[in-house]
Amino acid sequence: MKTAAEIYDVLRGILENDFEIEADDISMQASLYEDLDLDSIDAVDLVVKLREITGKKIEPEAFKQVRTVSDVVDEVHKLVA
């Protein structure tokens, strides 16, 4: 998982399978909180899943500013790049 596209594909899978979000609702521009209806507990769960997949420690502070799917992809990309 190195490219932004690969990260997006993995993230889509997590959102669909673990958070039961409709595939049609997921896009790079989708807001995690408004469009995808995640809450703060879901955000923590998402960080834990991403940590498992990347093997990298994700600082909660880095994710405080994350608002969209694209933001998540960017943050994960920085970690694994």
N, C-alpha and C positions, 0 to 999 in steps of 0.2 A: 504494500500500500504506500505508494510514493507520490503519485500525481493527485491533483485536486479532483479529477474525474473519478479516480479509484476511491478516494476518501468519500466523495459524494455517494457513490454506489453503495459503499458499506453503511454509510449513515442512513441512506434510504431504507436499506434492509432492516436496520435497527428500529427505525421509526415505524415501519410497517409491521414487523414481527413482534417487537417488544412493547410498543406503545399503541398498536392497533390503529394506526393512522392510515387513511385511504391513500393509495399511491397517487391518485390524481391531485391530492391536496399538497403533495410535497414538491417543492421547487426551490431553486437557489434563493428566490426572493421571499419565500414564505416566512412569515414571522412565527417564531417558536411558540410565542404566548398567545397571540391573537389568532393566527390562521390555523395553527396545529393544536392549539388548546392545551399546551403543556403548562404545568405549574412548577413551583420551585422544587418540589419533591422529584418530579419527573426530570428536571434539569440535573439534579444530583445523580439520579439513576443513569442518565445519559453520560455524564462525566465518568462514572464508574465503568460503564460498558466500553467507552472509548479508551479508558486506561487499560482495561483487559486486552483489548484488541491491539493497541499500539505498544503496550509494555512500558509506556512513559508515564511519569507522574504529571498529572494535569493540575495546575494550581487553580483552586476555585476563583481566585482573583482574576485570572485570565478570562474566566467564563462569565464574570459579572457584567461585562460590556456586550456579551453576545446576545443578539436579538433575532437574527435570521439564520436560516440553514447555511447560507453563504458564509456568515461569520463563524459558524462552527467549523466548516470546511477549512477556512483560513487559519483558525487557531490550531487545528489538528495538523494541517500542512506545515506550519511553523515548527511543530514538535518533531515531526518525522523527517523533515527535509535535511 
